Amino acid sequence: MSDLTCCGSPSWGQDTTDLGEASGFDFLLGRCSGCGAYWLNVFCTASSTTGYEQVADDDAHAMLAAAQGSELKKYMKAWSSRHL
């Protein structure tokens, strides 16, 4: 996990979506207010470590779609096992 590094002046935007908890992590999806890149604010519940992971547009759209149904936790477990 890292800081926002997507553009010349990255900053966490105000429009965020809480994606809940999966695999010991809490996820908050947001966008850089500088360039619009998607990022997850990831918080590890075991170690209290927090940071940002950049998310591909396709993954972010799938997360937002899953947030509307019962598949979100399953999707986030699969995503975190591939990326964290």
C-alpha distances in whole Angstrom, upper triangle without the diagonal:
4,7,10,11,14,17,19,19,16,16,15,18,20,21,18,19,18,17,18,17,16,16,15,12,13,12,14,14,15,16,16,19,20,19,19,16,14,11,10,9,8,10,10,14,15,13,13,9,7,5,5,6,9,12,15,18,20,17,17,21,21,19,21,24,23,22,26,27,27,24,21,20,21,19,16,16,17,14,12,14,13,10,8
4,7,8,11,14,16,15,13,13,13,16,19,20,18,19,19,19,20,19,19,19,18,15,15,14,15,15,15,15,14,17,17,17,17,14,14,10,10,10,10,12,13,17,18,15,14,11,9,5,5,7,9,12,16,18,21,18,18,22,22,20,22,25,25,24,28,29,29,27,24,23,24,22,19,20,20,17,15,17,16,13,11
4,6,9,12,13,12,9,10,10,14,17,18,17,19,19,19,20,21,21,21,20,17,17,15,14,14,13,13,11,14,14,15,15,13,13,10,11,9,11,13,15,18,20,18,16,12,10,6,6,8,9,13,16,18,21,19,18,22,23,21,22,26,25,24,28,30,30,28,25,24,26,24,20,22,23,19,18,20,19,16,15
4,6,8,10,9,6,7,8,11,14,16,15,17,18,19,21,21,22,23,22,18,18,15,14,13,11,10,8,11,11,11,12,10,10,8,10,10,12,15,17,21,23,21,19,15,12,9,6,8,8,11,14,16,19,17,16,19,21,19,20,24,24,23,26,29,29,28,24,24,26,23,20,22,23,19,18,21,20,16,16
4,6,8,8,6,9,11,14,17,18,18,20,21,22,24,24,25,25,25,21,21,18,17,16,14,12,10,12,11,11,12,10,11,10,13,13,15,18,20,24,25,23,22,18,15,12,9,10,9,12,14,16,19,18,17,20,22,21,22,26,26,26,29,31,32,30,26,27,28,25,22,24,24,20,20,22,20,17,17
4,7,8,6,9,11,13,17,17,17,19,21,21,24,25,25,26,26,22,22,19,17,15,13,10,8,11,9,7,9,7,9,9,13,14,17,20,22,26,28,26,24,21,18,14,11,11,8,11,12,13,17,16,15,18,21,20,21,24,25,24,27,30,31,29,26,27,27,24,22,25,24,20,20,23,21,17,18
4,6,5,9,12,13,17,18,19,21,24,24,27,28,29,30,29,26,25,22,20,18,15,12,9,10,7,6,9,9,12,12,16,17,20,23,25,29,31,29,27,24,21,17,14,14,12,14,15,16,19,20,18,21,23,23,23,26,28,27,30,32,34,32,29,30,31,28,26,28,28,24,24,27,24,21,22
4,6,10,13,15,19,20,21,24,26,27,30,31,32,33,32,28,27,25,23,21,18,15,11,11,8,9,12,12,15,16,19,19,22,25,28,31,33,30,28,25,22,19,17,17,15,18,19,19,23,23,22,24,27,26,26,30,31,30,33,36,37,35,32,33,34,31,29,31,31,27,27,30,28,24,25
4,7,10,12,15,17,19,22,24,25,28,29,30,32,31,27,26,23,20,19,16,13,9,9,6,8,11,12,15,15,17,17,21,23,26,29,31,29,27,24,20,17,15,17,15,18,19,20,23,23,21,24,27,25,25,29,30,29,31,34,36,34,31,32,34,31,28,31,31,27,27,30,28,25,25
4,7,9,13,15,15,18,20,22,24,25,27,28,27,23,22,19,17,15,12,10,6,7,5,7,9,9,11,11,14,14,17,20,23,26,28,26,23,21,17,14,12,13,12,14,16,17,20,20,18,21,23,22,22,25,26,25,28,31,32,31,27,28,30,27,24,27,27,24,23,26,25,21,22
4,6,10,12,13,16,18,20,22,23,25,27,26,22,20,17,15,13,10,8,5,6,6,9,10,10,11,10,13,12,16,18,21,24,26,25,22,19,16,13,11,13,13,15,17,17,21,20,18,20,23,21,20,24,25,24,26,29,31,29,26,27,29,26,24,26,27,23,23,26,25,22,22
4,7,9,9,12,14,16,18,20,22,24,23,19,17,14,11,10,7,6,5,6,8,10,10,10,10,8,10,9,13,15,19,21,24,23,20,18,14,12,10,12,12,14,16,16,19,18,15,18,20,18,18,21,22,20,23,26,27,26,23,24,26,23,21,24,25,21,21,24,24,20,20
4,6,7,11,13,16,18,21,23,25,25,21,18,15,12,10,6,5,5,5,8,10,9,10,10,10,12,11,15,17,21,23,26,25,22,21,17,15,13,15,14,15,17,16,19,18,15,17,20,17,16,20,21,19,21,24,26,26,22,24,26,23,21,25,26,22,22,26,25,22,22
4,6,10,12,15,18,20,23,26,25,21,18,15,11,11,8,8,9,8,12,13,12,13,12,12,13,13,16,18,22,23,27,26,23,22,18,17,15,17,16,17,19,18,21,20,16,18,20,18,16,20,21,18,20,23,25,25,22,23,26,24,22,25,26,23,23,27,27,24,24
4,7,10,13,16,19,21,24,24,20,17,14,10,9,6,7,10,9,13,14,11,12,11,11,12,13,16,18,22,23,27,27,23,23,19,18,15,17,16,15,17,16,18,17,13,14,17,15,12,16,17,15,16,20,22,22,19,21,24,21,20,23,24,21,22,26,25,23,23
4,7,9,12,15,18,21,20,17,13,10,7,5,4,7,10,11,15,15,12,12,10,10,9,10,13,15,18,20,23,23,20,20,16,15,13,14,14,14,16,15,17,15,12,13,15,12,10,14,15,12,14,17,19,19,16,17,20,18,16,20,21,18,19,22,22,20,20
4,6,9,12,15,18,18,15,12,9,6,5,7,10,13,15,18,18,14,14,11,11,9,10,12,14,17,18,22,23,20,20,17,16,14,15,15,13,16,15,16,14,10,12,13,9,8,11,12,9,11,14,16,15,12,14,17,15,13,17,18,16,17,20,21,19,19
4,6,9,12,15,15,12,8,6,5,6,9,13,16,17,21,21,18,17,13,12,10,10,11,12,15,15,19,20,17,17,15,15,14,15,16,15,17,17,18,15,12,14,14,10,10,13,12,9,11,13,14,14,11,12,15,14,12,15,17,15,15,19,20,18,18
4,7,9,12,13,10,7,5,6,7,10,14,17,19,22,22,19,17,13,12,9,10,10,12,14,14,18,19,17,17,15,15,14,14,15,13,16,16,16,13,11,12,12,8,8,11,9,7,10,11,12,11,7,8,11,10,8,11,13,12,12,16,17,16,16
4,7,10,10,8,6,6,7,10,13,17,20,22,25,25,22,20,17,15,11,11,10,10,12,12,15,17,15,16,14,16,15,16,17,16,19,19,19,16,14,16,15,11,12,14,12,9,12,13,12,12,8,8,11,11,9,11,14,13,13,16,18,17,16
4,7,7,5,4,6,9,12,16,19,22,24,27,27,24,22,18,16,12,12,10,9,9,9,12,14,13,14,13,15,15,15,18,17,20,21,20,17,16,18,16,13,15,16,13,12,15,15,13,13,10,7,10,11,8,9,12,12,11,13,16,15,14
4,6,5,7,8,12,14,17,21,23,26,29,28,25,23,19,17,13,13,11,11,10,10,12,15,15,15,15,16,16,15,18,16,19,20,20,16,16,18,16,13,15,17,13,13,16,15,13,12,9,6,8,9,6,5,9,10,8,10,13,13,12
4,6,9,10,14,16,20,23,25,28,30,30,27,24,21,18,15,15,11,11,9,9,10,13,14,14,15,16,16,16,18,18,20,22,21,18,18,20,18,15,18,20,16,16,20,18,16,14,12,9,10,11,8,6,9,10,7,8,12,12,10
4,7,10,14,16,20,23,25,28,30,30,27,25,21,18,15,14,10,8,6,6,7,10,10,11,12,14,15,16,19,19,22,24,23,20,20,22,20,17,20,22,19,18,21,20,18,17,14,11,13,14,11,9,13,13,10,11,14,14,11
4,6,10,13,16,19,21,24,26,26,24,21,18,15,11,10,6,5,5,6,8,10,10,10,9,11,12,12,15,15,19,21,21,17,17,20,18,15,17,19,17,16,19,19,18,16,13,11,13,13,9,9,12,11,8,11,14,12,10
4,7,10,13,17,19,22,24,24,22,20,16,13,9,8,6,5,7,7,11,12,10,11,9,11,12,12,15,15,18,20,20,17,15,18,17,14,15,18,16,14,17,18,17,16,12,11,13,13,10,11,14,13,11,14,16,14,12
4,6,10,13,16,18,21,21,18,16,12,10,6,6,5,7,9,11,14,15,13,12,10,10,10,10,12,12,15,16,17,13,12,15,14,10,12,15,13,11,15,16,16,15,11,10,13,12,8,11,13,11,10,13,15,13,12
4,7,10,13,15,18,18,15,14,11,8,5,5,7,9,12,13,17,17,15,14,11,11,9,10,12,11,15,15,16,14,11,14,14,11,11,14,14,11,15,17,17,16,13,13,16,14,11,14,16,14,13,17,17,15,15
4,7,10,13,16,15,12,11,7,6,5,6,9,12,15,17,20,20,18,17,13,12,10,10,10,9,12,11,13,11,8,10,12,8,9,12,12,11,14,16,17,16,13,14,16,14,11,15,16,13,13,17,17,15,15
4,7,9,12,12,9,8,6,5,6,8,11,14,17,19,23,22,20,18,15,13,10,10,10,10,12,11,14,12,9,12,14,11,11,14,15,13,16,19,21,20,16,18,20,17,15,18,19,16,16,20,20,17,17
4,6,9,8,5,5,4,6,8,10,14,17,20,23,26,25,22,20,17,14,11,11,9,10,11,10,14,13,10,12,15,13,12,16,18,16,19,22,23,22,19,21,22,19,18,21,21,18,18,22,21,18,19
4,5,6,5,5,7,7,10,11,15,18,21,24,27,26,23,21,17,14,11,12,10,11,13,12,16,16,13,15,18,17,16,20,21,20,22,25,27,26,22,24,26,23,21,24,24,20,21,24,23,19,20
4,6,6,8,10,11,14,14,18,21,24,27,30,28,26,23,20,17,14,16,14,15,16,15,19,19,16,17,21,19,18,21,23,22,24,27,29,28,25,27,29,26,24,27,27,24,24,28,26,23,24
4,6,8,11,12,16,16,20,23,26,29,32,30,27,25,21,18,15,16,14,15,16,16,20,20,17,19,22,21,21,24,26,25,27,30,32,31,27,29,31,28,26,29,29,25,25,29,27,24,25
4,6,9,11,15,17,20,23,26,29,32,31,28,26,22,19,15,15,12,13,13,13,16,17,15,17,20,20,19,22,24,23,26,29,31,29,26,28,29,26,24,27,27,23,24,27,25,22,24
4,6,9,13,15,18,21,25,27,30,29,27,25,21,18,14,14,11,11,11,10,14,14,12,13,17,16,15,18,20,20,22,25,27,25,23,25,26,23,21,25,24,21,22,25,23,21,22
4,7,10,13,16,19,22,25,28,27,25,22,19,15,12,11,8,8,8,8,12,12,10,12,15,14,14,17,19,19,21,24,26,24,21,23,24,20,19,22,21,18,19,22,20,17,19
4,7,10,13,16,19,22,25,24,22,20,17,14,10,9,6,5,7,7,10,9,7,10,12,11,11,14,16,15,18,21,22,20,17,19,20,17,15,18,18,14,15,19,17,14,16
4,6,9,13,16,19,21,21,19,16,13,10,6,6,4,5,8,10,12,10,8,12,13,12,12,16,16,16,19,21,22,20,17,18,19,16,14,17,17,13,13,17,16,13,13
4,6,9,12,15,18,17,16,14,10,8,5,5,6,7,10,12,14,11,9,12,13,10,12,15,15,14,17,19,20,18,14,15,16,14,11,14,15,11,11,14,14,11,11
4,7,10,13,16,15,13,11,7,6,5,7,9,10,14,15,17,14,13,16,17,13,15,18,17,16,19,21,21,20,16,16,18,16,13,15,17,14,12,16,16,13,12
4,7,9,12,12,10,8,6,6,6,7,10,11,15,17,18,15,14,17,17,14,16,19,18,16,20,21,21,19,15,14,16,15,11,13,15,12,10,13,14,11,10
4,6,9,9,6,6,4,7,9,11,14,15,19,21,22,19,17,21,20,17,19,22,20,18,22,22,22,20,17,15,18,17,13,14,17,15,12,15,16,14,11
4,6,6,5,5,6,9,11,13,16,17,21,23,24,20,20,23,22,19,21,23,21,20,24,24,22,21,18,15,17,17,14,13,16,15,11,13,16,14,10
4,6,5,8,9,12,15,16,20,20,24,26,26,23,22,25,24,20,22,25,22,20,24,24,22,21,18,16,18,18,15,14,18,17,14,16,18,17,14
4,6,8,11,14,17,18,22,23,26,28,29,25,25,28,26,23,25,28,25,24,27,27,25,24,21,18,20,21,17,16,19,18,15,16,19,18,14
4,5,9,12,15,17,21,22,26,28,29,26,25,28,28,24,27,29,27,25,29,29,27,26,23,20,22,22,19,18,21,20,16,17,20,18,14
4,6,10,13,16,19,21,25,27,28,25,24,27,27,23,25,28,26,24,27,28,27,26,22,20,22,22,19,18,21,20,16,18,21,18,15
4,7,10,13,16,19,22,25,26,23,22,25,25,22,24,27,25,24,27,28,27,26,22,20,22,22,18,18,20,18,15,17,19,16,12
4,7,10,13,16,19,22,23,20,19,23,23,19,21,24,23,21,25,26,26,24,21,19,21,20,16,17,19,17,14,17,18,15,12
4,7,10,13,17,19,21,18,17,21,21,18,20,23,22,21,25,26,26,24,21,20,22,20,16,17,19,16,13,16,17,13,11
4,7,9,13,15,17,15,14,17,18,16,17,21,20,19,23,24,25,23,19,19,20,18,15,17,18,14,13,16,15,12,11
4,6,10,13,14,12,11,15,16,14,16,19,19,18,22,23,23,21,18,18,19,16,13,15,15,11,10,13,12,8,9
4,7,9,12,10,10,13,14,13,15,18,18,18,21,23,24,21,18,19,20,16,14,16,16,12,12,15,13,10,11
4,6,8,6,6,10,11,10,12,15,15,15,19,20,21,18,16,17,17,14,12,15,14,10,11,14,12,9,12
4,5,5,6,9,10,11,12,14,15,16,19,21,22,19,17,18,18,14,14,16,15,11,13,16,13,11,14
4,5,5,6,9,10,11,12,14,15,17,19,21,19,17,19,19,15,15,18,17,13,16,18,16,15,17
4,5,5,6,9,10,11,12,14,16,17,19,16,15,17,17,13,14,17,15,12,15,17,15,14,18
4,5,5,6,9,10,10,12,15,16,17,14,12,14,14,10,10,13,11,8,11,14,12,11,14
4,5,5,6,9,10,10,13,15,16,14,12,14,15,11,11,14,14,11,13,16,14,13,16
4,5,5,6,9,10,11,13,16,14,12,15,15,12,13,16,15,13,16,18,17,16,19
4,5,5,6,8,10,11,13,10,9,12,12,8,10,13,12,11,14,16,15,15,18
4,5,5,6,9,10,12,9,7,10,10,7,8,11,11,9,12,15,14,14,16
4,5,5,7,10,12,11,9,12,13,11,11,15,15,13,15,18,18,18,19
4,5,6,7,10,9,8,12,13,10,12,15,15,14,17,19,19,19,21
4,5,5,7,6,5,8,9,7,9,12,12,12,15,17,17,18,19
4,6,8,8,5,9,11,9,10,13,14,14,15,18,19,19,20
4,7,8,8,11,13,12,13,16,17,17,19,22,22,22,24
4,6,7,10,11,11,13,15,16,16,19,21,22,22,23
4,6,7,8,10,12,13,14,16,17,19,21,22,22
4,6,5,6,9,10,11,12,14,16,17,18,19
4,5,5,6,9,10,10,12,14,15,16,17
4,5,5,6,9,10,10,12,14,15,15
4,6,5,6,9,10,11,13,14,15
4,5,5,6,9,10,11,12,14
4,5,5,6,8,10,10,11
4,6,5,6,9,10,10
4,6,5,7,9,10
4,6,5,6,8
4,5,5,5
4,6,6
4,6
4
